[in-house]
């Protein structure tokens, strides 16, 4: 599970705001490690994200990264 923020480190209040963002940063919430950084730099794959924070889980989304391109659904 990952938290997502914009380029200023601010959380997205809605899933719609996440979809409209030009740049997304992923932060791993697991103590077992994983990727943290810009989504475009992440290894290809699918990442489950929660928002607006890991503690206030009001929405969920899937971030898919393929060849440096990021798609939110």
PQR file of N, CA, C, O and H, with PARSE charges and radii, in Angstrom:
ATOM      1  N   UNK A   1       0.851  -1.164   0.000 -0.4000 1.5000
ATOM      2  CA  UNK A   1       0.000   0.000   0.000 -0.0000 2.0000
ATOM      3  C   UNK A   1       0.900   1.232   0.000  0.5500 1.7000
ATOM      4  O   UNK A   1       1.931   1.256   0.673 -0.5500 1.4000
ATOM      5  N   UNK A   2       0.512   2.236  -0.746 -0.4000 1.5000
ATOM      6  CA  UNK A   2       1.305   3.448  -0.908 -0.0000 2.0000
ATOM      7  C   UNK A   2       0.454   4.688  -0.638  0.5500 1.7000
ATOM      8  O   UNK A   2      -0.752   4.692  -0.883 -0.5500 1.4000
ATOM      9  H   UNK A   2      -0.325   2.216  -1.293  0.4000 1.0000
ATOM     10  N   UNK A   3       1.095   5.733  -0.134 -0.4000 1.5000
ATOM     11  CA  UNK A   3       0.500   7.062  -0.070 -0.0000 2.0000
ATOM     12  C   UNK A   3       0.984   7.809  -1.307  0.5500 1.7000
ATOM     13  O   UNK A   3       2.052   7.509  -1.840 -0.5500 1.4000
ATOM     14  H   UNK A   3       2.075   5.730   0.065  0.4000 1.0000
ATOM     15  N   UNK A   4       0.207   8.772  -1.758 -0.4000 1.5000
ATOM     16  CA  UNK A   4       0.619   9.573  -2.909 -0.0000 2.0000
ATOM     17  C   UNK A   4       0.584  11.049  -2.551  0.5500 1.7000
ATOM     18  O   UNK A   4      -0.296  11.509  -1.824 -0.5500 1.4000
ATOM     19  H   UNK A   4      -0.661   9.015  -1.326  0.4000 1.0000
ATOM     20  N   UNK A   5       1.560  11.780  -3.076 -0.4000 1.5000
ATOM     21  CA  UNK A   5       1.623  13.225  -2.879 -0.0000 2.0000
ATOM     22  C   UNK A   5       1.970  13.896  -4.199  0.5500 1.7000
ATOM     23  O   UNK A   5       2.417  13.253  -5.149 -0.5500 1.4000
ATOM     24  H   UNK A   5       2.275  11.406  -3.666  0.4000 1.0000
ATOM     25  N   UNK A   6       1.754  15.200  -4.233 -0.4000 1.5000
ATOM     26  CA  UNK A   6       2.134  15.954  -5.429 -0.0000 2.0000
ATOM     27  C   UNK A   6       3.593  16.389  -5.313  0.5500 1.7000
ATOM     28  O   UNK A   6       4.296  15.964  -4.397 -0.5500 1.4000
ATOM     29  H   UNK A   6       1.391  15.722  -3.462  0.4000 1.0000
ATOM     30  N   UNK A   7       4.044  17.225  -6.227 -0.4000 1.5000
ATOM     31  CA  UNK A   7       5.456  17.629  -6.246 -0.0000 2.0000
ATOM     32  C   UNK A   7       5.848  18.508  -5.068  0.5500 1.7000
ATOM     33  O   UNK A   7       7.037  18.719  -4.833 -0.5500 1.4000
ATOM     34  H   UNK A   7       3.472  17.570  -6.972  0.4000 1.0000
ATOM     35  N   UNK A   8       4.881  19.022  -4.325 -0.4000 1.5000
ATOM     36  CA  UNK A   8       5.162  19.828  -3.130 -0.0000 2.0000
ATOM     37  C   UNK A   8       4.997  19.039  -1.837  0.5500 1.7000
ATOM     38  O   UNK A   8       5.146  19.592  -0.747 -0.5500 1.4000
ATOM     39  H   UNK A   8       3.914  18.850  -4.516  0.4000 1.0000
ATOM     40  N   UNK A   9       4.692  17.754  -1.953 -0.4000 1.5000
ATOM     41  CA  UNK A   9       4.519  16.924  -0.775 -0.0000 2.0000
ATOM     42  C   UNK A   9       3.140  16.990  -0.157  0.5500 1.7000
ATOM     43  O   UNK A   9       2.943  16.521   0.963 -0.5500 1.4000
ATOM     44  H   UNK A   9       4.571  17.305  -2.838  0.4000 1.0000
ATOM     45  N   UNK A  10       2.182  17.563  -0.867 -0.4000 1.5000
ATOM     46  CA  UNK A  10       0.820  17.667  -0.359 -0.0000 2.0000
ATOM     47  C   UNK A  10       0.004  16.453  -0.782  0.5500 1.7000
ATOM     48  O   UNK A  10       0.165  15.935  -1.887 -0.5500 1.4000
ATOM     49  H   UNK A  10       2.343  17.944  -1.778  0.4000 1.0000
ATOM     50  N   UNK A  11      -0.874  16.007   0.112 -0.4000 1.5000
ATOM     51  CA  UNK A  11      -1.743  14.874  -0.174 -0.0000 2.0000
ATOM     52  C   UNK A  11      -2.885  15.291  -1.090  0.5500 1.7000
ATOM     53  O   UNK A  11      -3.320  16.443  -1.072 -0.5500 1.4000
ATOM     54  H   UNK A  11      -1.004  16.427   1.010  0.4000 1.0000
ATOM     55  N   UNK A  12      -3.365  14.347  -1.888 -0.4000 1.5000
ATOM     56  CA  UNK A  12      -4.515  14.584  -2.752 -0.0000 2.0000
ATOM     57  C   UNK A  12      -5.787  14.335  -1.951  0.5500 1.7000
ATOM     58  O   UNK A  12      -5.942  13.270  -1.354 -0.5500 1.4000
ATOM     59  H   UNK A  12      -3.012  13.412  -1.903  0.4000 1.0000
ATOM     60  N   UNK A  13      -6.689  15.296  -1.932 -0.4000 1.5000
ATOM     61  CA  UNK A  13      -7.921  15.149  -1.161 -0.0000 2.0000
ATOM     62  C   UNK A  13      -8.891  14.185  -1.826  0.5500 1.7000
ATOM     63  O   UNK A  13      -9.673  13.522  -1.144 -0.5500 1.4000
ATOM     64  H   UNK A  13      -6.562  16.161  -2.417  0.4000 1.0000
ATOM     65  N   UNK A  14      -8.847  14.102  -3.153 -0.4000 1.5000
ATOM     66  CA  UNK A  14      -9.770  13.230  -3.878 -0.0000 2.0000
ATOM     67  C   UNK A  14      -9.016  12.415  -4.926  0.5500 1.7000
ATOM     68  O   UNK A  14      -7.900  12.752  -5.322 -0.5500 1.4000
ATOM     69  H   UNK A  14      -8.212  14.640  -3.706  0.4000 1.0000
ATOM     70  N   UNK A  15      -9.648  11.353  -5.352 -0.4000 1.5000
ATOM     71  CA  UNK A  15      -9.089  10.517  -6.412 -0.0000 2.0000
ATOM     72  C   UNK A  15      -9.049  11.306  -7.725  0.5500 1.7000
ATOM     73  O   UNK A  15      -8.137  11.128  -8.532 -0.5500 1.4000
ATOM     74  H   UNK A  15     -10.554  11.079  -5.031  0.4000 1.0000
ATOM     75  N   UNK A  16     -10.033  12.170  -7.934 -0.4000 1.5000
ATOM     76  CA  UNK A  16     -10.074  12.997  -9.135 -0.0000 2.0000
ATOM     77  C   UNK A  16      -8.850  13.917  -9.191  0.5500 1.7000
ATOM     78  O   UNK A  16      -8.252  14.090 -10.252 -0.5500 1.4000
ATOM     79  H   UNK A  16     -10.775  12.315  -7.278  0.4000 1.0000
ATOM     80  N   UNK A  17      -8.481  14.502  -8.053 -0.4000 1.5000
ATOM     81  CA  UNK A  17      -7.292  15.367  -8.011 -0.0000 2.0000
ATOM     82  C   UNK A  17      -6.038  14.575  -8.340  0.5500 1.7000
ATOM     83  O   UNK A  17      -5.138  15.087  -9.007 -0.5500 1.4000
ATOM     84  H   UNK A  17      -8.967  14.361  -7.190  0.4000 1.0000
ATOM     85  N   UNK A  18      -5.969  13.340  -7.883 -0.4000 1.5000
ATOM     86  CA  UNK A  18      -4.829  12.474  -8.206 -0.0000 2.0000
ATOM     87  C   UNK A  18      -4.757  12.216  -9.704  0.5500 1.7000
ATOM     88  O   UNK A  18      -3.678  12.284 -10.293 -0.5500 1.4000
ATOM     89  H   UNK A  18      -6.699  12.925  -7.341  0.4000 1.0000
ATOM     90  N   UNK A  19      -5.890  11.922 -10.324 -0.4000 1.5000
ATOM     91  CA  UNK A  19      -5.910  11.642 -11.764 -0.0000 2.0000
ATOM     92  C   UNK A  19      -5.479  12.847 -12.595  0.5500 1.7000
ATOM     93  O   UNK A  19      -4.910  12.679 -13.673 -0.5500 1.4000
ATOM     94  H   UNK A  19      -6.766  11.867  -9.845  0.4000 1.0000
ATOM     95  N   UNK A  20      -5.743  14.055 -12.108 -0.4000 1.5000
ATOM     96  CA  UNK A  20      -5.426  15.275 -12.853 -0.0000 2.0000
ATOM     97  C   UNK A  20      -4.001  15.770 -12.620  0.5500 1.7000
ATOM     98  O   UNK A  20      -3.555  16.692 -13.302 -0.5500 1.4000
ATOM     99  H   UNK A  20      -6.205  14.191 -11.232  0.4000 1.0000
ATOM    100  N   UNK A  21      -3.292  15.183 -11.684 -0.4000 1.5000
ATOM    101  CA  UNK A  21      -1.947  15.656 -11.331 -0.0000 2.0000
ATOM    102  C   UNK A  21      -0.926  15.301 -12.408  0.5500 1.7000
ATOM    103  O   UNK A  21      -0.935  14.187 -12.932 -0.5500 1.4000
ATOM    104  H   UNK A  21      -3.654  14.434 -11.130  0.4000 1.0000
ATOM    105  N   UNK A  22      -0.046  16.249 -12.739 -0.4000 1.5000
ATOM    106  CA  UNK A  22       0.984  15.965 -13.743 -0.0000 2.0000
ATOM    107  C   UNK A  22       2.129  15.109 -13.188  0.5500 1.7000
ATOM    108  O   UNK A  22       2.767  14.369 -13.937 -0.5500 1.4000
ATOM    109  H   UNK A  22      -0.039  17.154 -12.314  0.4000 1.0000
ATOM    110  N   UNK A  23       2.392  15.208 -11.876 -0.4000 1.5000
ATOM    111  CA  UNK A  23       3.495  14.486 -11.243 -0.0000 2.0000
ATOM    112  C   UNK A  23       2.990  13.865  -9.944  0.5500 1.7000
ATOM    113  O   UNK A  23       2.274  14.508  -9.177 -0.5500 1.4000
ATOM    114  H   UNK A  23       1.874  15.809 -11.267  0.4000 1.0000
ATOM    115  N   UNK A  24       3.370  12.608  -9.705 -0.4000 1.5000
ATOM    116  CA  UNK A  24       2.922  11.894  -8.512 -0.0000 2.0000
ATOM    117  C   UNK A  24       4.124  11.244  -7.833  0.5500 1.7000
ATOM    118  O   UNK A  24       4.985  10.657  -8.488 -0.5500 1.4000
ATOM    119  H   UNK A  24       3.952  12.086 -10.329  0.4000 1.0000
ATOM    120  N   UNK A  25       4.165  11.361  -6.506 -0.4000 1.5000
ATOM    121  CA  UNK A  25       5.207  10.716  -5.722 -0.0000 2.0000
ATOM    122  C   UNK A  25       4.575   9.592  -4.898  0.5500 1.7000
ATOM    123  O   UNK A  25       3.527   9.788  -4.282 -0.5500 1.4000
ATOM    124  H   UNK A  25       3.465  11.838  -5.974  0.4000 1.0000
ATOM    125  N   UNK A  26       5.204   8.428  -4.885 -0.4000 1.5000
ATOM    126  CA  UNK A  26       4.725   7.279  -4.116 -0.0000 2.0000
ATOM    127  C   UNK A  26       5.552   7.133  -2.850  0.5500 1.7000
ATOM    128  O   UNK A  26       6.777   7.249  -2.887 -0.5500 1.4000
ATOM    129  H   UNK A  26       6.056   8.269  -5.385  0.4000 1.0000
ATOM    130  N   UNK A  27       4.887   6.878  -1.730 -0.4000 1.5000
ATOM    131  CA  UNK A  27       5.562   6.605  -0.462 -0.0000 2.0000
ATOM    132  C   UNK A  27       5.028   5.282   0.087  0.5500 1.7000
ATOM    133  O   UNK A  27       3.830   5.142   0.332 -0.5500 1.4000
ATOM    134  H   UNK A  27       3.892   6.783  -1.700  0.4000 1.0000
ATOM    135  N   UNK A  28       5.905   4.340   0.273 -0.4000 1.5000
ATOM    136  CA  UNK A  28       5.516   3.032   0.767 -0.0000 2.0000
ATOM    137  C   UNK A  28       5.120   3.128   2.232  0.5500 1.7000
ATOM    138  O   UNK A  28       5.828   3.750   3.024 -0.5500 1.4000
ATOM    139  H   UNK A  28       6.879   4.454   0.074  0.4000 1.0000
ATOM    140  N   UNK A  29       3.995   2.520   2.603 -0.4000 1.5000
ATOM    141  CA  UNK A  29       3.536   2.550   3.993 -0.0000 2.0000
ATOM    142  C   UNK A  29       3.878   1.271   4.740  0.5500 1.7000
ATOM    143  O   UNK A  29       3.546   1.147   5.919 -0.5500 1.4000
ATOM    144  H   UNK A  29       3.420   2.014   1.960  0.4000 1.0000
ATOM    145  N   UNK A  30       4.521   0.336   4.099 -0.4000 1.5000
ATOM    146  CA  UNK A  30       4.863  -0.941   4.716 -0.0000 2.0000
ATOM    147  C   UNK A  30       6.228  -0.863   5.392  0.5500 1.7000
ATOM    148  O   UNK A  30       7.140  -0.208   4.888 -0.5500 1.4000
ATOM    149  H   UNK A  30       4.790   0.437   3.141  0.4000 1.0000
ATOM    150  N   UNK A  31       6.363  -1.528   6.525 -0.4000 1.5000
ATOM    151  CA  UNK A  31       7.660  -1.562   7.187 -0.0000 2.0000
ATOM    152  C   UNK A  31       8.608  -2.567   6.535  0.5500 1.7000
ATOM    153  O   UNK A  31       9.772  -2.662   6.924 -0.5500 1.4000
ATOM    154  H   UNK A  31       5.622  -2.060   6.934  0.4000 1.0000
ATOM    155  N   UNK A  32       8.122  -3.312   5.556 -0.4000 1.5000
ATOM    156  CA  UNK A  32       8.941  -4.310   4.882 -0.0000 2.0000
ATOM    157  C   UNK A  32       9.620  -3.770   3.630  0.5500 1.7000
ATOM    158  O   UNK A  32      10.220  -4.528   2.868 -0.5500 1.4000
ATOM    159  H   UNK A  32       7.176  -3.235   5.241  0.4000 1.0000
ATOM    160  N   UNK A  33       9.529  -2.486   3.423 -0.4000 1.5000
ATOM    161  CA  UNK A  33      10.231  -1.871   2.306 -0.0000 2.0000
ATOM    162  C   UNK A  33       9.412  -1.839   1.037  0.5500 1.7000
ATOM    163  O   UNK A  33       8.256  -2.260   1.009 -0.5500 1.4000
ATOM    164  H   UNK A  33       9.042  -1.870   4.042  0.4000 1.0000
ATOM    165  N   UNK A  34      10.024  -1.339   0.001 -0.4000 1.5000
ATOM    166  CA  UNK A  34       9.368  -1.178  -1.279 -0.0000 2.0000
ATOM    167  C   UNK A  34       9.813   0.141  -1.886  0.5500 1.7000
ATOM    168  O   UNK A  34      10.664   0.830  -1.324 -0.5500 1.4000
ATOM    169  H   UNK A  34      10.963  -0.997   0.023  0.4000 1.0000
ATOM    170  N   UNK A  35       9.255   0.489  -3.003 -0.4000 1.5000
ATOM    171  CA  UNK A  35       9.656   1.698  -3.721 -0.0000 2.0000
ATOM    172  C   UNK A  35       9.081   2.945  -3.049  0.5500 1.7000
ATOM    173  O   UNK A  35       7.935   2.943  -2.599 -0.5500 1.4000
ATOM    174  H   UNK A  35       8.563  -0.071  -3.460  0.4000 1.0000
ATOM    175  N   UNK A  36       9.873   3.993  -2.985 -0.4000 1.5000
ATOM    176  CA  UNK A  36       9.424   5.326  -2.583 -0.0000 2.0000
ATOM    177  C   UNK A  36      10.130   6.319  -3.492  0.5500 1.7000
ATOM    178  O   UNK A  36      11.352   6.275  -3.636 -0.5500 1.4000
ATOM    179  H   UNK A  36      10.804   3.994  -3.350  0.4000 1.0000
ATOM    180  N   UNK A  37       9.362   7.218  -4.106 -0.4000 1.5000
ATOM    181  CA  UNK A  37       9.922   8.213  -5.010 -0.0000 2.0000
ATOM    182  C   UNK A  37       8.912   8.592  -6.072  0.5500 1.7000
ATOM    183  O   UNK A  37       7.722   8.307  -5.940 -0.5500 1.4000
ATOM    184  H   UNK A  37       8.370   7.254  -3.989  0.4000 1.0000
ATOM    185  N   UNK A  38       9.388   9.234  -7.126 -0.4000 1.5000
ATOM    186  CA  UNK A  38       8.500   9.649  -8.216 -0.0000 2.0000
ATOM    187  C   UNK A  38       7.944   8.424  -8.921  0.5500 1.7000
ATOM    188  O   UNK A  38       8.675   7.473  -9.200 -0.5500 1.4000
ATOM    189  H   UNK A  38      10.355   9.465  -7.234  0.4000 1.0000
ATOM    190  N   UNK A  39       6.662   8.448  -9.205 -0.4000 1.5000
ATOM    191  CA  UNK A  39       6.003   7.305  -9.844 -0.0000 2.0000
ATOM    192  C   UNK A  39       6.612   7.010 -11.211  0.5500 1.7000
ATOM    193  O   UNK A  39       6.697   5.846 -11.604 -0.5500 1.4000
ATOM    194  H   UNK A  39       6.069   9.220  -8.979  0.4000 1.0000
ATOM    195  N   UNK A  40       7.030   8.025 -11.932 -0.4000 1.5000
ATOM    196  CA  UNK A  40       7.619   7.802 -13.253 -0.0000 2.0000
ATOM    197  C   UNK A  40       8.962   7.077 -13.178  0.5500 1.7000
ATOM    198  O   UNK A  40       9.405   6.494 -14.167 -0.5500 1.4000
ATOM    199  H   UNK A  40       6.961   8.970 -11.612  0.4000 1.0000
ATOM    200  N   UNK A  41       9.612   7.107 -12.010 -0.4000 1.5000
ATOM    201  CA  UNK A  41      10.878   6.404 -11.810 -0.0000 2.0000
ATOM    202  C   UNK A  41      10.695   5.001 -11.226  0.5500 1.7000
ATOM    203  O   UNK A  41      11.664   4.254 -11.092 -0.5500 1.4000
ATOM    204  H   UNK A  41       9.252   7.580 -11.206  0.4000 1.0000
ATOM    205  N   UNK A  42       9.474   4.648 -10.884 -0.4000 1.5000
ATOM    206  CA  UNK A  42       9.197   3.348 -10.263 -0.0000 2.0000
ATOM    207  C   UNK A  42       9.374   2.212 -11.271  0.5500 1.7000
ATOM    208  O   UNK A  42       9.202   2.414 -12.473 -0.5500 1.4000
ATOM    209  H   UNK A  42       8.687   5.255 -10.993  0.4000 1.0000
ATOM    210  N   UNK A  43       9.715   1.030 -10.786 -0.4000 1.5000
ATOM    211  CA  UNK A  43       9.765  -0.128 -11.682 -0.0000 2.0000
ATOM    212  C   UNK A  43       8.384  -0.386 -12.288  0.5500 1.7000
ATOM    213  O   UNK A  43       7.364  -0.107 -11.657 -0.5500 1.4000
ATOM    214  H   UNK A  43       9.855   0.866  -9.809  0.4000 1.0000
ATOM    215  N   UNK A  44       8.355  -0.913 -13.498 -0.4000 1.5000
ATOM    216  CA  UNK A  44       7.081  -1.228 -14.137 -0.0000 2.0000
ATOM    217  C   UNK A  44       6.258  -2.127 -13.237  0.5500 1.7000
ATOM    218  O   UNK A  44       6.776  -3.074 -12.644 -0.5500 1.4000
ATOM    219  H   UNK A  44       9.183  -1.140 -14.011  0.4000 1.0000
ATOM    220  N   UNK A  45       4.966  -1.825 -13.139 -0.4000 1.5000
ATOM    221  CA  UNK A  45       4.082  -2.635 -12.317 -0.0000 2.0000
ATOM    222  C   UNK A  45       2.860  -1.851 -11.877  0.5500 1.7000
ATOM    223  O   UNK A  45       2.609  -0.737 -12.337 -0.5500 1.4000
ATOM    224  H   UNK A  45       4.545  -1.056 -13.621  0.4000 1.0000
ATOM    225  N   UNK A  46       2.109  -2.461 -10.976 -0.4000 1.5000
ATOM    226  CA  UNK A  46       0.882  -1.876 -10.460 -0.0000 2.0000
ATOM    227  C   UNK A  46       1.055  -1.601  -8.972  0.5500 1.7000
ATOM    228  O   UNK A  46       1.558  -2.443  -8.229 -0.5500 1.4000
ATOM    229  H   UNK A  46       2.312  -3.366 -10.602  0.4000 1.0000
ATOM    230  N   UNK A  47       0.634  -0.421  -8.550 -0.4000 1.5000
ATOM    231  CA  UNK A  47       0.762   0.004  -7.164 -0.0000 2.0000
ATOM    232  C   UNK A  47      -0.615   0.402  -6.639  0.5500 1.7000
ATOM    233  O   UNK A  47      -1.311   1.202  -7.265 -0.5500 1.4000
ATOM    234  H   UNK A  47       0.225   0.263  -9.154  0.4000 1.0000
ATOM    235  N   UNK A  48      -1.007  -0.144  -5.510 -0.4000 1.5000
ATOM    236  CA  UNK A  48      -2.270   0.210  -4.870 -0.0000 2.0000
ATOM    237  C   UNK A  48      -1.990   1.387  -3.947  0.5500 1.7000
ATOM    238  O   UNK A  48      -1.108   1.318  -3.092 -0.5500 1.4000
ATOM    239  H   UNK A  48      -0.442  -0.793  -5.001  0.4000 1.0000
ATOM    240  N   UNK A  49      -2.750   2.475  -4.124 -0.4000 1.5000
ATOM    241  CA  UNK A  49      -2.539   3.672  -3.313 -0.0000 2.0000
ATOM    242  C   UNK A  49      -3.794   3.985  -2.520  0.5500 1.7000
ATOM    243  O   UNK A  49      -4.901   3.590  -2.885 -0.5500 1.4000
ATOM    244  H   UNK A  49      -3.467   2.531  -4.819  0.4000 1.0000
ATOM    245  N   UNK A  50      -3.595   4.703  -1.429 -0.4000 1.5000
ATOM    246  CA  UNK A  50      -4.676   5.072  -0.531 -0.0000 2.0000
ATOM    247  C   UNK A  50      -4.605   6.574  -0.296  0.5500 1.7000
ATOM    248  O   UNK A  50      -3.521   7.156  -0.290 -0.5500 1.4000
ATOM    249  H   UNK A  50      -2.695   5.024  -1.132  0.4000 1.0000
ATOM    250  N   UNK A  51      -5.754   7.195  -0.102 -0.4000 1.5000
ATOM    251  CA  UNK A  51      -5.739   8.625   0.120 -0.0000 2.0000
ATOM    252  C   UNK A  51      -6.851   9.086   1.019  0.5500 1.7000
ATOM    253  O   UNK A  51      -7.812   8.343   1.224 -0.5500 1.4000
ATOM    254  H   UNK A  51      -6.635   6.722  -0.107  0.4000 1.0000
ATOM    255  N   UNK A  52      -6.768  10.242   1.549 -0.4000 1.5000
ATOM    256  CA  UNK A  52      -5.686  11.188   1.342 -0.0000 2.0000
ATOM    257  C   UNK A  52      -4.392  10.812   2.061  0.5500 1.7000
ATOM    258  O   UNK A  52      -3.316  11.212   1.616 -0.5500 1.4000
ATOM    259  H   UNK A  52      -5.987  10.845   1.382  0.4000 1.0000
ATOM    260  N   UNK A  53      -4.462  10.055   3.163 -0.4000 1.5000
ATOM    261  CA  UNK A  53      -3.250   9.576   3.841 -0.0000 2.0000
ATOM    262  C   UNK A  53      -3.444   8.109   4.196  0.5500 1.7000
ATOM    263  O   UNK A  53      -4.533   7.563   4.023 -0.5500 1.4000
ATOM    264  H   UNK A  53      -5.336   9.730   3.525  0.4000 1.0000
ATOM    265  N   UNK A  54      -2.405   7.482   4.686 -0.4000 1.5000
ATOM    266  CA  UNK A  54      -2.510   6.078   5.087 -0.0000 2.0000
ATOM    267  C   UNK A  54      -3.418   5.907   6.297  0.5500 1.7000
ATOM    268  O   UNK A  54      -3.959   4.824   6.516 -0.5500 1.4000
ATOM    269  H   UNK A  54      -1.520   7.926   4.828  0.4000 1.0000
ATOM    270  N   UNK A  55      -3.591   6.970   7.089 -0.4000 1.5000
ATOM    271  CA  UNK A  55      -4.432   6.897   8.280 -0.0000 2.0000
ATOM    272  C   UNK A  55      -5.874   7.299   8.006  0.5500 1.7000
ATOM    273  O   UNK A  55      -6.796   6.786   8.640 -0.5500 1.4000
ATOM    274  H   UNK A  55      -3.152   7.850   6.911  0.4000 1.0000
ATOM    275  N   UNK A  56      -6.071   8.210   7.070 -0.4000 1.5000
ATOM    276  CA  UNK A  56      -7.422   8.650   6.678 -0.0000 2.0000
ATOM    277  C   UNK A  56      -7.771   8.020   5.334  0.5500 1.7000
ATOM    278  O   UNK A  56      -7.700   8.681   4.298 -0.5500 1.4000
ATOM    279  H   UNK A  56      -5.322   8.627   6.554  0.4000 1.0000
ATOM    280  N   UNK A  57      -8.136   6.782   5.349 -0.4000 1.5000
ATOM    281  CA  UNK A  57      -8.394   6.046   4.104 -0.0000 2.0000
ATOM    282  C   UNK A  57      -9.812   6.308   3.618  0.5500 1.7000
ATOM    283  O   UNK A  57     -10.763   5.662   4.058 -0.5500 1.4000
ATOM    284  H   UNK A  57      -8.194   6.245   6.191  0.4000 1.0000
ATOM    285  N   UNK A  58      -9.939   7.261   2.706 -0.4000 1.5000
ATOM    286  CA  UNK A  58     -11.253   7.611   2.173 -0.0000 2.0000
ATOM    287  C   UNK A  58     -11.445   7.147   0.742  0.5500 1.7000
ATOM    288  O   UNK A  58     -12.579   7.014   0.283 -0.5500 1.4000
ATOM    289  H   UNK A  58      -9.167   7.786   2.348  0.4000 1.0000
ATOM    290  N   UNK A  59     -10.359   6.900   0.034 -0.4000 1.5000
ATOM    291  CA  UNK A  59     -10.443   6.403  -1.334 -0.0000 2.0000
ATOM    292  C   UNK A  59      -9.210   5.560  -1.637  0.5500 1.7000
ATOM    293  O   UNK A  59      -8.176   5.679  -0.979 -0.5500 1.4000
ATOM    294  H   UNK A  59      -9.438   7.009   0.408  0.4000 1.0000
ATOM    295  N   UNK A  60      -9.345   4.714  -2.640 -0.4000 1.5000
ATOM    296  CA  UNK A  60      -8.260   3.850  -3.101 -0.0000 2.0000
ATOM    297  C   UNK A  60      -8.136   4.019  -4.608  0.5500 1.7000
ATOM    298  O   UNK A  60      -9.112   4.338  -5.286 -0.5500 1.4000
ATOM    299  H   UNK A  60     -10.185   4.618  -3.174  0.4000 1.0000
ATOM    300  N   UNK A  61      -6.946   3.805  -5.125 -0.4000 1.5000
ATOM    301  CA  UNK A  61      -6.713   3.887  -6.570 -0.0000 2.0000
ATOM    302  C   UNK A  61      -5.589   2.926  -6.943  0.5500 1.7000
ATOM    303  O   UNK A  61      -4.864   2.423  -6.084 -0.5500 1.4000
ATOM    304  H   UNK A  61      -6.153   3.546  -4.574  0.4000 1.0000
ATOM    305  N   UNK A  62      -5.467   2.689  -8.226 -0.4000 1.5000
ATOM    306  CA  UNK A  62      -4.408   1.868  -8.766 -0.0000 2.0000
ATOM    307  C   UNK A  62      -3.537   2.735  -9.664  0.5500 1.7000
ATOM    308  O   UNK A  62      -4.032   3.391 -10.580 -0.5500 1.4000
ATOM    309  H   UNK A  62      -6.056   3.097  -8.924  0.4000 1.0000
ATOM    310  N   UNK A  63      -2.250   2.733  -9.398 -0.4000 1.5000
ATOM    311  CA  UNK A  63      -1.292   3.461 -10.231 -0.0000 2.0000
ATOM    312  C   UNK A  63      -0.500   2.416 -11.002  0.5500 1.7000
ATOM    313  O   UNK A  63       0.156   1.562 -10.406 -0.5500 1.4000
ATOM    314  H   UNK A  63      -1.847   2.200  -8.654  0.4000 1.0000
ATOM    315  N   UNK A  64      -0.561   2.485 -12.316 -0.4000 1.5000
ATOM    316  CA  UNK A  64       0.156   1.554 -13.176 -0.0000 2.0000
ATOM    317  C   UNK A  64       1.296   2.293 -13.856  0.5500 1.7000
ATOM    318  O   UNK A  64       1.103   3.363 -14.433 -0.5500 1.4000
ATOM    319  H   UNK A  64      -1.094   3.179 -12.800  0.4000 1.0000
ATOM    320  N   UNK A  65       2.479   1.712 -13.783 -0.4000 1.5000
ATOM    321  CA  UNK A  65       3.664   2.304 -14.404 -0.0000 2.0000
ATOM    322  C   UNK A  65       4.170   1.344 -15.470  0.5500 1.7000
ATOM    323  O   UNK A  65       4.385   0.161 -15.206 -0.5500 1.4000
ATOM    324  H   UNK A  65       2.635   0.843 -13.314  0.4000 1.0000
ATOM    325  N   UNK A  66       4.357   1.868 -16.682 -0.4000 1.5000
ATOM    326  CA  UNK A  66       4.907   1.059 -17.767 -0.0000 2.0000
ATOM    327  C   UNK A  66       5.787   1.966 -18.618  0.5500 1.7000
ATOM    328  O   UNK A  66       5.318   2.960 -19.173 -0.5500 1.4000
ATOM    329  H   UNK A  66       4.182   2.829 -16.896  0.4000 1.0000
ATOM    330  N   UNK A  67       7.050   1.620 -18.712 -0.4000 1.5000
ATOM    331  CA  UNK A  67       8.039   2.382 -19.486 -0.0000 2.0000
ATOM    332  C   UNK A  67       8.083   3.854 -19.078  0.5500 1.7000
ATOM    333  O   UNK A  67       8.233   4.729 -19.931 -0.5500 1.4000
ATOM    334  H   UNK A  67       7.431   0.813 -18.261  0.4000 1.0000
ATOM    335  N   UNK A  68       7.954   4.132 -17.781 -0.4000 1.5000
ATOM    336  CA  UNK A  68       8.024   5.487 -17.269 -0.0000 2.0000
ATOM    337  C   UNK A  68       6.746   6.298 -17.393  0.5500 1.7000
ATOM    338  O   UNK A  68       6.701   7.455 -16.973 -0.5500 1.4000
ATOM    339  H   UNK A  68       7.832   3.422 -17.087  0.4000 1.0000
ATOM    340  N   UNK A  69       5.710   5.706 -17.963 -0.4000 1.5000
ATOM    341  CA  UNK A  69       4.428   6.385 -18.114 -0.0000 2.0000
ATOM    342  C   UNK A  69       3.512   5.939 -16.975  0.5500 1.7000
ATOM    343  O   UNK A  69       3.445   4.754 -16.648 -0.5500 1.4000
ATOM    344  H   UNK A  69       5.746   4.766 -18.304  0.4000 1.0000
ATOM    345  N   UNK A  70       2.809   6.901 -16.378 -0.4000 1.5000
ATOM    346  CA  UNK A  70       1.979   6.644 -15.203 -0.0000 2.0000
ATOM    347  C   UNK A  70       0.507   6.782 -15.588  0.5500 1.7000
ATOM    348  O   UNK A  70       0.105   7.754 -16.228 -0.5500 1.4000
ATOM    349  H   UNK A  70       2.863   7.863 -16.644  0.4000 1.0000
ATOM    350  N   UNK A  71      -0.288   5.790 -15.188 -0.4000 1.5000
ATOM    351  CA  UNK A  71      -1.731   5.799 -15.426 -0.0000 2.0000
ATOM    352  C   UNK A  71      -2.425   5.543 -14.102  0.5500 1.7000
ATOM    353  O   UNK A  71      -2.078   4.602 -13.388 -0.5500 1.4000
ATOM    354  H   UNK A  71       0.038   5.000 -14.669  0.4000 1.0000
ATOM    355  N   UNK A  72      -3.414   6.380 -13.765 -0.4000 1.5000
ATOM    356  CA  UNK A  72      -4.172   6.232 -12.523 -0.0000 2.0000
ATOM    357  C   UNK A  72      -5.580   5.777 -12.863  0.5500 1.7000
ATOM    358  O   UNK A  72      -6.235   6.333 -13.745 -0.5500 1.4000
ATOM    359  H   UNK A  72      -3.696   7.145 -14.344  0.4000 1.0000
ATOM    360  N   UNK A  73      -6.031   4.759 -12.151 -0.4000 1.5000
ATOM    361  CA  UNK A  73      -7.409   4.292 -12.345 -0.0000 2.0000
ATOM    362  C   UNK A  73      -8.022   3.906 -11.015  0.5500 1.7000
ATOM    363  O   UNK A  73      -9.179   3.487 -10.967 -0.5500 1.4000
ATOM    364  H   UNK A  73      -5.500   4.307 -11.435  0.4000 1.0000
TER
END
